[in-house]
Amino acid sequence: MTEGQRHAWERWWPEYGLDLMSPDAPGPLDLDGWFGRTAPVVLEIGPGTGESTAAMAAAAPETNHLAVEVYRPGLAQLLMRIAEFGLTNLRLLRADVVPVLRDRIGPDTLAGIRVYFPDPWPKRRHHKRRLIQPEFVALAASRLAPDGVLHLATDWTHYADQMRAVCDAEPTLRGGTVPRPDWRPLTKFERRARAEGREVRDLLYRRV
Ligand SMILES: C[S@@+](CC[C@H](N)C(=O)[O-])C[C@H]1O[C@@H](n2cnc3c(N)ncnc32)[C@H](O)[C@@H]1O
């Protein structure tokens, strides 16, 4: 981490973050207790440096936002954004999302799950490493409350096709490809994808 990121980590992590990769991590999450209020919770998976996460949390103060990311320098940057924006409705987990969903978040809990620009693993032999696979989508869907929304975005056409096929096949989800919602912030990453001529696709599915 840079010096600024280290400083942000020391100053803000104890207040806003929980490291579930440490061996003494607690069990199931008490989300209402951690946020200090009862409100719908939206989980973002892999926020990176959190450019869109912070903007979406600022734009929806009535919603509790939870971001799970393995990359510590990215989380540190997101901590800086929390401080800069004065956000009180965003909490961070350092963890692999799969055990978090499986062991720490109960069924029928989340108002939304967002996965924006997950690692594309473009080589065919690496496709099995992609996050959006049938087993993962079934797990994620089970953690959504009825009517909860799974929102995916990618700039890789092949991955978008895979997302579509996997989500269409999940019996508890209904939805498909949608026009880019204007409430999803346009990030540096997406601007570059556009500039390089890659089409960005959004997929929105609702838990039935
Ligand atoms: C390509 S980046 C996208 C970042 C951001 N969403 C954006 O739009 O710029 C994907 C992120 O997902 C994180 N990630 C990958 N697998 C993960 C997992 N199993 N659990 C949590 N985060 C994960 C990576 O560390 C990385 O920061």
Ligand as a Chemical Component Dictionary entry (heavy atoms), coordinates in Angstrom:
data_LIG
# 
_chem_comp.id                   LIG 
_chem_comp.type                 NON-POLYMER 
_chem_comp.pdbx_formal_charge   0 
_chem_comp.three_letter_code    LIG 
# 
loop_
_chem_comp_atom.comp_id 
_chem_comp_atom.atom_id 
_chem_comp_atom.alt_atom_id 
_chem_comp_atom.type_symbol 
_chem_comp_atom.charge 
_chem_comp_atom.model_Cartn_x 
_chem_comp_atom.model_Cartn_y 
_chem_comp_atom.model_Cartn_z 
_chem_comp_atom.pdbx_ordinal 
LIG C1  C1  C 0  -11.703 -6.064  -12.598 1  
LIG S1  S1  S 1  -11.924 -5.571  -10.940 2  
LIG C2  C2  C 0  -13.377 -4.535  -11.057 3  
LIG C3  C3  C 0  -13.391 -3.411  -10.058 4  
LIG C4  C4  C 0  -14.611 -2.515  -10.027 5  
LIG N1  N1  N 0  -15.849 -3.241  -9.816  6  
LIG C5  C5  C 0  -14.735 -1.638  -11.244 7  
LIG O1  O1  O 0  -15.814 -1.593  -11.841 8  
LIG O2  O2  O -1 -13.785 -0.939  -11.569 9  
LIG C6  C6  C 0  -12.552 -7.021  -10.112 10 
LIG C7  C7  C 0  -12.380 -6.971  -8.610  11 
LIG O3  O3  O 0  -13.000 -8.102  -8.015  12 
LIG C8  C8  C 0  -12.192 -8.529  -6.916  13 
LIG N2  N2  N 0  -12.516 -9.942  -6.691  14 
LIG C9  C9  C 0  -12.269 -10.976 -7.526  15 
LIG N3  N3  N 0  -12.700 -12.133 -7.004  16 
LIG C10 C10 C 0  -13.240 -11.835 -5.792  17 
LIG C11 C11 C 0  -13.826 -12.625 -4.758  18 
LIG N4  N4  N 0  -13.955 -13.955 -4.882  19 
LIG N5  N5  N 0  -14.271 -12.000 -3.656  20 
LIG C12 C12 C 0  -14.133 -10.656 -3.529  21 
LIG N6  N6  N 0  -13.577 -9.853  -4.472  22 
LIG C13 C13 C 0  -13.128 -10.439 -5.583  23 
LIG C14 C14 C 0  -10.771 -8.281  -7.376  24 
LIG O4  O4  O 0  -9.878  -8.160  -6.305  25 
LIG C15 C15 C 0  -10.915 -6.982  -8.176  26 
LIG O5  O5  O 0  -10.664 -5.839  -7.390  27 
# 
loop_
_chem_comp_bond.comp_id 
_chem_comp_bond.atom_id_1 
_chem_comp_bond.atom_id_2 
_chem_comp_bond.value_order 
_chem_comp_bond.pdbx_ordinal 
LIG C1  S1  SING 1  
LIG S1  C2  SING 2  
LIG S1  C6  SING 3  
LIG C2  C3  SING 4  
LIG C3  C4  SING 5  
LIG C4  N1  SING 6  
LIG C4  C5  SING 7  
LIG C5  O1  DOUB 8  
LIG C5  O2  SING 9  
LIG C6  C7  SING 10 
LIG C7  O3  SING 11 
LIG C7  C15 SING 12 
LIG O3  C8  SING 13 
LIG C8  N2  SING 14 
LIG C8  C14 SING 15 
LIG N2  C9  SING 16 
LIG N2  C13 SING 17 
LIG C9  N3  DOUB 18 
LIG N3  C10 SING 19 
LIG C10 C11 SING 20 
LIG C10 C13 DOUB 21 
LIG C11 N4  SING 22 
LIG C11 N5  DOUB 23 
LIG N5  C12 SING 24 
LIG C12 N6  DOUB 25 
LIG N6  C13 SING 26 
LIG C14 O4  SING 27 
LIG C14 C15 SING 28 
LIG C15 O5  SING 29 
# 
